[in-house]
Amino acid sequence: MSTAVTPKVYGWCPGALRPMMSGDGLVVRVRAPLGRLSPEQACGLAALSQAHGSGLVDISARANLQLRGIREEAHAALIAGLRDLDLLDEDAGAEARRNITLTPFWQAGDVSHQIALELAAALTEATDLTLPGKFGFAVDCGAAPVLTDTAADIRIERDQSNADGLLLRADGADTGLPVTAEAAAGEALALARWFLDQGGATEGRGRMHQLTARRAPPAAHAAPAPGATRLAPQRPGATPLGLLVALEFGQMPAHTLAKLADHGVLRLTPWRMLLVEGIDSLPPLPGLILDATDPRLRVSACTGAPGCPQARAVTRDLARDLAAAVPAGQHLHISGCAKGCACPGAAPLTLTATGNDEFSLIRNGTAADQPLKTRLSAGALRAAPELLTEGS
């Protein structure tokens, strides 16, 4: 019989200078400037992954790249390699502050590009700014928003009521501050300081949406913000900037990363996809999903056991086996524990591991919500995938 286990919540994200230990070794997160890797940097990262880790590379939900399974004794050599690739911050504090998600569809010299550069520089210099480890910024100033569903605490967006204007918004607030491109970075840091001054980070933790649920944003943030709209999921395929390719569960072998670098500059996205600049097709490669109708796009799954010490069961093998049974237009999230790292929000279908071979089924909820069915074995789900949807 399974017993309730409360998963450990770290309250911070790994970096390169401050890695996190997992079940398969250290997780080292690389925050590529502007979310962009040159072919030389991508090849270098692939080589570092193979030399010092498991040879597996993830893309996080904030468009960062993670090297998995790094051996503790090899961390210093890895850091030296990242420095040679110009992918290392000055110190762990600067690395943590520079937590920016940039629309992958920015173009050189546009407003998003300009603001992201200025914000990164300002955050690096703001050595007195001690924000919670998960606190982040979104720069999403294209004609249409694409980061609405991406986690962020401070958002710089196109003002949908004024096509030429920009809006700075505290996450969770329905009003914001009109800003110019030149003032946006400075005002974003001012909003971050307001968050701290208002007690948004107790014991080093806290998120902006939790603060705005308790109190109004600053008085100057009075301009109406557009209501949140559910975005259609991004799919593999051609874009004006290049080819979007999905990664199975956001992970690929390092040699696939190296092969992709042969085709051009790579942009990381918060959708666990890569954008390969300047191309419109690719040959099949291990771990890549090139077909927009691939059923694996209808499932999310965390690392699971044994790679994550919090996970109570293997997740991704089951996700592969159940993908084809997920109805079109729905999504299945398989989580190794109640934290729900692969899909923090509600999903139409969620399986949360509660034991070595035991899952609870939640409908239209998160991995921690009340289940509809309990004690479902992986074998039973494989034999009768209709268990996911029967009665709905």
C-alpha positions as CSV (number, residue, x, y, z in Angstrom):
1,M,0.0,0.0,0.0
2,S,1.3,3.4,-0.9
3,T,1.7,6.1,1.8
4,A,1.4,9.9,1.2
5,V,4.8,11.5,0.6
6,T,5.2,15.2,0.4
7,P,7.8,16.0,-2.3
8,K,10.6,18.3,-1.4
9,V,10.2,21.9,-2.8
10,Y,13.6,23.5,-3.3
11,G,12.3,27.0,-4.1
12,W,15.1,27.7,-6.6
13,C,16.2,26.6,-10.0
14,P,19.6,25.2,-10.9
15,G,22.2,27.2,-12.7
16,A,25.7,26.6,-14.0
17,L,27.4,28.0,-11.0
18,R,24.8,26.6,-8.6
19,P,23.8,23.2,-9.9
20,M,21.2,21.0,-8.4
21,M,21.7,17.3,-7.4
22,S,19.2,14.9,-9.0
23,G,18.9,11.2,-9.1
24,D,21.3,10.9,-12.1
25,G,23.9,13.5,-11.0
26,L,24.1,17.2,-11.1
27,V,21.6,19.2,-13.3
28,V,23.4,22.2,-14.8
29,R,21.2,24.9,-16.3
30,V,22.7,27.2,-19.0
31,R,21.0,30.5,-19.6
32,A,22.0,31.4,-23.1
33,P,22.0,35.1,-23.8
34,L,18.8,36.0,-25.7
35,G,18.0,32.3,-25.7
36,R,20.3,31.8,-28.7
37,L,23.2,29.5,-29.3
38,S,25.7,29.8,-32.2
39,P,26.6,26.6,-33.9
40,E,30.0,26.7,-32.1
41,Q,28.3,27.0,-28.7
42,A,25.8,24.3,-29.4
43,C,28.5,21.9,-30.5
44,G,30.6,22.8,-27.5
45,L,27.7,22.2,-25.1
46,A,27.1,18.8,-26.7
47,A,30.8,17.9,-26.2
48,L,30.7,19.0,-22.6
49,S,27.5,16.9,-22.0
50,Q,29.1,13.8,-23.4
51,A,32.5,14.4,-21.6
52,H,31.2,15.3,-18.1
53,G,27.6,14.0,-17.9
54,S,25.0,11.5,-19.1
55,G,24.9,12.9,-22.7
56,L,21.3,14.0,-22.2
57,V,20.2,17.6,-22.7
58,D,16.9,19.2,-21.7
59,I,15.1,22.4,-22.6
60,S,13.3,23.9,-19.6
61,A,9.9,25.6,-19.5
62,R,11.8,29.0,-19.4
63,A,13.8,28.4,-22.5
64,N,17.0,27.4,-20.8
65,L,19.2,24.4,-21.6
66,Q,20.1,21.8,-19.0
67,L,22.9,19.3,-19.0
68,R,22.0,16.2,-17.0
69,G,24.0,13.7,-15.1
70,I,27.0,15.9,-14.6
71,R,29.5,14.2,-12.3
72,E,30.4,16.2,-9.2
73,E,34.1,15.8,-9.7
74,A,33.7,17.1,-13.3
75,H,31.8,20.3,-12.4
76,A,34.9,22.5,-12.4
77,A,36.0,21.3,-15.8
78,L,32.5,21.9,-17.1
79,I,32.5,25.5,-15.8
80,A,35.8,26.1,-17.5
81,G,34.3,24.8,-20.7
82,L,31.2,27.1,-20.4
83,R,33.5,30.0,-19.8
84,D,35.4,29.3,-23.0
85,L,32.0,29.2,-24.8
86,D,31.0,32.6,-23.3
87,L,28.1,31.0,-21.6
88,L,28.9,31.8,-18.0
89,D,27.8,34.7,-15.8
90,E,30.2,36.6,-13.5
91,D,28.8,34.9,-10.3
92,A,25.9,32.8,-9.1
93,G,24.0,35.9,-8.0
94,A,24.2,37.5,-11.5
95,E,23.2,34.2,-13.0
96,A,20.1,33.9,-10.8
97,R,19.0,37.5,-11.4
98,R,19.3,37.2,-15.2
99,N,16.1,35.1,-15.4
100,I,14.6,36.4,-18.6
101,T,12.4,34.6,-21.1
102,L,12.4,36.3,-24.4
103,T,10.0,35.7,-27.3
104,P,11.8,33.3,-29.6
105,F,10.5,35.3,-32.6
106,W,12.5,38.5,-31.8
107,Q,14.6,40.0,-34.7
108,A,17.8,41.9,-34.4
109,G,17.2,45.5,-33.4
110,D,13.5,45.1,-32.7
111,V,11.9,46.3,-29.5
112,S,12.0,42.9,-27.8
113,H,15.7,42.5,-28.6
114,Q,16.5,46.0,-27.4
115,I,14.7,45.6,-24.1
116,A,16.1,42.1,-23.4
117,L,19.7,43.4,-23.8
118,E,19.1,46.4,-21.5
119,L,17.3,44.3,-18.9
120,A,20.0,41.6,-18.9
121,A,22.6,44.3,-18.3
122,A,20.6,46.0,-15.6
123,L,20.0,42.8,-13.7
124,T,23.6,41.8,-13.9
125,E,24.6,45.2,-12.4
126,A,21.9,45.1,-9.7
127,T,24.0,43.4,-7.1
128,D,21.7,44.6,-4.2
129,L,18.6,43.0,-5.7
130,T,18.0,39.7,-4.0
131,L,15.0,38.1,-5.7
132,P,13.5,34.6,-5.0
133,G,15.2,31.8,-7.0
134,K,12.2,31.3,-9.3
135,F,11.4,35.0,-9.9
136,G,11.6,35.8,-13.6
137,F,10.9,38.3,-16.4
138,A,9.1,37.9,-19.7
139,V,9.9,40.1,-22.7
140,D,7.1,39.6,-25.2
141,C,6.7,42.7,-27.4
142,G,5.8,41.2,-30.8
143,A,2.6,42.1,-32.6
144,A,0.9,39.0,-31.0
145,P,1.8,37.7,-27.5
146,V,3.3,34.2,-27.3
147,L,4.4,34.0,-23.7
148,T,1.1,34.4,-22.0
149,D,1.2,30.8,-20.7
150,T,4.9,31.0,-19.8
151,A,5.7,31.5,-16.1
152,A,7.0,35.0,-15.3
153,D,6.6,37.5,-12.5
154,I,7.1,40.7,-14.4
155,R,5.9,41.0,-18.0
156,I,6.8,43.6,-20.7
157,E,4.2,43.2,-23.4
158,R,2.8,45.0,-26.4
159,D,-0.2,47.1,-25.3
160,Q,-3.0,45.5,-27.2
161,S,-5.1,48.6,-27.0
162,N,-2.3,50.7,-28.5
163,A,-0.3,49.0,-31.2
164,D,2.6,51.4,-30.8
165,G,2.7,51.2,-27.0
166,L,4.2,48.9,-24.4
167,L,2.9,47.8,-21.0
168,L,4.8,46.7,-17.9
169,R,2.7,44.4,-15.9
170,A,3.0,42.6,-12.6
171,D,1.9,38.9,-13.1
172,G,-1.6,38.4,-12.0
173,A,-2.6,42.1,-12.2
174,D,-5.2,43.3,-14.7
175,T,-3.6,46.7,-15.0
176,G,-0.1,47.8,-15.9
177,L,2.2,50.8,-16.5
178,P,2.6,52.2,-20.0
179,V,6.3,52.4,-20.8
180,T,8.7,53.3,-23.7
181,A,11.2,50.8,-24.9
182,E,14.0,53.0,-23.4
183,A,12.4,53.0,-19.9
184,A,11.1,49.4,-19.8
185,A,14.2,47.8,-18.2
186,G,14.5,50.5,-15.5
187,E,10.8,50.3,-14.7
188,A,11.0,46.5,-14.6
189,L,13.7,46.7,-11.9
190,A,11.6,49.3,-10.0
191,L,8.7,46.8,-10.0
192,A,10.9,44.1,-8.7
193,R,12.1,46.3,-5.8
194,W,8.4,47.1,-5.1
195,F,7.7,43.4,-4.9
196,L,10.4,43.0,-2.3
197,D,9.4,46.2,-0.4
198,Q,5.8,44.9,-0.1
199,G,6.9,41.6,1.5
200,G,6.5,39.5,-1.7
201,A,9.5,37.3,-0.7
202,T,9.1,35.8,2.7
203,E,12.0,33.6,3.8
204,G,13.5,34.0,0.3
205,R,10.4,32.6,-1.5
206,G,7.4,34.1,-3.2
207,R,5.9,34.9,-6.6
208,M,4.4,38.1,-8.0
209,H,1.0,36.5,-8.7
210,Q,0.7,35.6,-5.0
211,L,1.4,39.2,-4.0
212,T,-1.1,40.7,-6.5
213,A,-3.7,38.3,-5.2
214,R,-3.3,40.0,-1.8
215,R,-3.0,43.6,-2.9
216,A,-3.2,46.0,-5.8
217,P,-0.1,46.8,-8.0
218,P,1.6,50.2,-7.6
219,A,-0.8,53.1,-8.1
220,A,0.9,54.2,-11.3
221,H,0.0,50.8,-12.8
222,A,-3.5,51.9,-13.7
223,A,-3.7,51.2,-17.5
224,P,-6.1,48.4,-18.3
225,A,-4.3,45.2,-19.4
226,P,-5.8,42.8,-21.9
227,G,-7.5,39.8,-20.3
228,A,-5.5,36.6,-20.4
229,T,-6.3,34.5,-23.5
230,R,-5.5,30.9,-23.9
231,L,-2.9,30.5,-26.7
232,A,-3.0,27.7,-29.2
233,P,0.0,25.5,-28.6
234,Q,3.0,26.0,-30.8
235,R,3.6,23.1,-33.2
236,P,6.6,21.9,-35.2
237,G,6.9,23.5,-38.6
238,A,8.2,26.4,-40.6
239,T,8.1,30.0,-39.3
240,P,9.3,33.2,-40.8
241,L,12.6,32.8,-38.9
242,G,13.2,29.2,-39.4
243,L,12.0,25.7,-38.5
244,L,10.5,24.9,-35.1
245,V,11.3,21.3,-33.9
246,A,9.9,19.7,-30.8
247,L,11.9,17.5,-28.4
248,E,10.3,14.3,-26.9
249,F,9.5,15.4,-23.3
250,G,11.9,18.3,-23.8
251,Q,15.0,16.1,-24.0
252,M,17.4,15.0,-26.6
253,P,20.8,13.2,-26.8
254,A,23.8,15.5,-27.0
255,H,24.7,14.2,-30.4
256,T,21.4,15.4,-31.7
257,L,22.2,18.9,-30.4
258,A,25.5,18.7,-32.3
259,K,23.8,17.6,-35.5
260,L,21.3,20.4,-35.3
261,A,24.2,22.9,-35.0
262,D,25.2,21.8,-38.5
263,H,22.1,23.4,-39.8
264,G,22.3,26.9,-38.2
265,V,21.9,29.0,-35.2
266,L,19.6,27.6,-32.5
267,R,17.0,29.4,-30.5
268,L,15.6,27.9,-27.3
269,T,11.9,28.2,-26.6
270,P,9.7,27.8,-23.5
271,W,7.6,25.2,-25.3
272,R,10.4,22.6,-25.1
273,M,11.1,23.2,-28.8
274,L,14.0,24.6,-30.7
275,L,13.9,27.1,-33.6
276,V,16.6,26.4,-36.1
277,E,17.2,29.7,-37.9
278,G,17.1,30.0,-41.7
279,I,15.9,26.5,-42.7
280,D,12.5,24.9,-43.5
281,S,13.2,21.2,-43.3
282,L,15.4,18.7,-41.4
283,P,16.2,15.0,-41.6
284,P,14.9,12.8,-38.7
285,L,17.2,12.9,-35.6
286,P,16.9,11.0,-32.3
287,G,14.6,12.8,-29.9
288,L,13.2,15.2,-32.4
289,I,9.5,15.5,-33.3
290,L,9.1,17.1,-36.8
291,D,5.4,16.2,-37.4
292,A,2.9,18.5,-36.0
293,T,0.4,15.6,-35.6
294,D,2.7,13.4,-33.6
295,P,0.7,12.0,-30.7
296,R,3.7,12.6,-28.3
297,L,2.9,16.3,-28.5
298,R,-0.3,15.5,-26.5
299,V,1.7,14.3,-23.5
300,S,4.0,15.8,-20.9
301,A,6.1,13.9,-18.5
302,C,8.8,14.8,-16.0
303,T,12.1,13.0,-15.7
304,G,10.5,10.5,-13.4
305,A,12.3,7.7,-11.5
306,P,15.2,7.0,-11.2
307,G,16.5,10.3,-12.7
308,C,14.6,12.4,-10.1
309,P,14.8,11.5,-6.4
310,Q,11.4,13.0,-5.8
311,A,9.7,10.8,-8.4
312,R,7.9,7.7,-7.2
313,A,7.6,5.9,-10.6
314,V,8.9,5.7,-14.1
315,T,7.0,8.3,-16.2
316,R,8.2,8.6,-19.8
317,D,7.9,5.0,-20.8
318,L,4.2,5.1,-19.8
319,A,3.7,8.4,-21.5
320,R,5.1,7.0,-24.8
321,D,2.7,4.1,-24.5
322,L,-0.4,6.1,-23.7
323,A,0.2,9.0,-26.2
324,A,-1.8,7.6,-29.0
325,A,-4.8,7.0,-26.7
326,V,-5.1,10.7,-25.7
327,P,-7.9,12.2,-27.7
328,A,-7.1,15.0,-30.1
329,G,-7.4,18.4,-28.5
330,Q,-6.7,17.0,-25.0
331,H,-3.4,16.7,-23.1
332,L,-2.1,14.1,-20.7
333,H,0.4,15.0,-18.0
334,I,2.2,12.2,-16.2
335,S,4.0,13.3,-13.0
336,G,6.4,11.4,-10.8
337,C,5.1,13.3,-7.8
338,A,2.6,15.9,-6.7
339,K,4.9,18.8,-7.6
340,G,3.9,18.5,-11.3
341,C,7.1,20.0,-12.7
342,A,6.4,19.1,-16.3
343,C,3.1,20.9,-16.2
344,P,2.5,23.1,-13.2
345,G,-0.9,24.3,-14.3
346,A,-4.1,22.3,-14.8
347,A,-4.3,19.7,-17.5
348,P,-7.3,17.9,-19.0
349,L,-5.8,14.5,-17.8
350,T,-3.1,14.0,-15.2
351,L,-1.6,10.8,-13.8
352,T,0.3,11.4,-10.5
353,A,2.6,8.6,-9.3
354,T,1.8,7.6,-5.7
355,G,3.9,4.5,-5.6
356,N,6.4,2.4,-7.5
357,D,3.6,1.1,-9.9
358,E,0.7,3.2,-8.8
359,F,-1.0,6.3,-10.2
360,S,-3.9,8.6,-9.4
361,L,-6.0,10.1,-12.2
362,I,-7.0,13.7,-12.0
363,R,-9.3,15.4,-14.5
364,N,-8.9,19.1,-15.3
365,G,-6.5,19.7,-12.4
366,T,-2.9,19.7,-11.3
367,A,-0.8,16.8,-10.1
368,A,-1.7,17.8,-6.5
369,D,-5.4,18.0,-6.9
370,Q,-8.1,15.6,-5.7
371,P,-8.1,12.4,-7.9
372,L,-11.0,10.8,-9.6
373,K,-9.4,7.4,-9.6
374,T,-6.6,6.0,-7.5
375,R,-4.3,3.0,-7.4
376,L,-4.1,2.6,-11.2
377,S,-1.1,0.4,-12.2
378,A,1.0,1.2,-15.2
379,G,0.1,-2.3,-16.6
380,A,-3.6,-1.6,-16.2
381,L,-3.4,1.7,-18.0
382,R,-1.5,0.2,-20.8
383,A,-4.0,-2.6,-21.2
384,A,-7.0,-0.4,-20.9
385,P,-6.1,3.2,-21.8
386,E,-9.8,4.1,-22.0
387,L,-9.5,4.3,-18.2
388,L,-8.2,7.8,-18.8
389,T,-11.4,9.1,-20.4
390,E,-14.2,6.7,-19.4
391,G,-17.1,8.5,-17.8
392,S,-16.0,11.9,-19.0
